[in-house]
Amino acid sequence: MTILGQIKDLKEKFITTNELANDASKILRELKKGKVKVVLRYSDPVGVLIPYEDYKKLQSLETQHIMECKSCISAMKELKK
């Protein structure tokens, strides 16, 4: 399964920095429900807010991929011998 496939809700909603400042509590509740928010500043995307659960999954996947890369490098070194 791909990294994106492991994150449950990729339906993103664009919000402005003003909305973020004015509706922080509402936005945090939506994050808790699994919503993803793309923050825009002057119509340019500057950041993404994702649920903490999804963030932890991404961290775990990064660690897993690092371990896989180390394993592959070790196997390649053994092949060179």
N, C-alpha and C positions, 0 to 999 in steps of 0.2 A: 504494500500500500504506500502511496506517495505521502509526502509531508502534508500536502494540502488535503488529501483524503482523510487524514487523521484529525483534522480540525473540523468540528461538527457544523459550524455555521459560517459560510463565507459570504453570506448576503451582507454587503456593506452599505452603510448609509453615510453620505457626506454631510458633515457639519462644519460650520464656520467657527473660528476662534471665539467670536461673540456668543454663539450658541453654547459653546463649551463653558465659557465663563458664567453665562446667565442660567444655564440649566444643568449644572454639574451633578446635582443629586439625581435628577431624572436620568441623565446619561449613565451614571454609575449603576442605577437600577437596571437599565437596559443591558449594560455589560454583564451584570450578574445573570441575566436571562439568556446570555449567549450571543448577543448582538455585537457586530463589529462596526466601528466608527472610523471613518477617514476624516482627519481634521484638515480643513482648507484655510489657508491664509492668503487673502487676495486672489482667490480662485486657484491657488497652487496647493497640491497636497503636501503637507509638511509632517504628517505623522499618522499613525494608526493606533487606535485603542482596541485592544482585544481582551476577551475575558481572561482572568488569571489562569483558569484551568487550561485554556489553549496555550497560553504562554509557557506553562509548565511542560506541556506536551512538546512544544518546540524546543525547549531546553533539553529535554530527554532525548529527542531525536538528534539534536546536535551532538550530544555526548556519544550516542550510539554510532553516529557516522564517523566521528573521530576515532573511536575504537576500531571500527571496520577498516578505516584508512591505515591505521597503525598495523593492523593484522595483514593487510595487503602488502604494505611496504616490507614487513618482515618476511612474507612469503617470497617477494621478489628478490630480496637479498639472499635468501636460501637458494633460489634458482640460479643466481649468478655464481655461486660457489662451485 
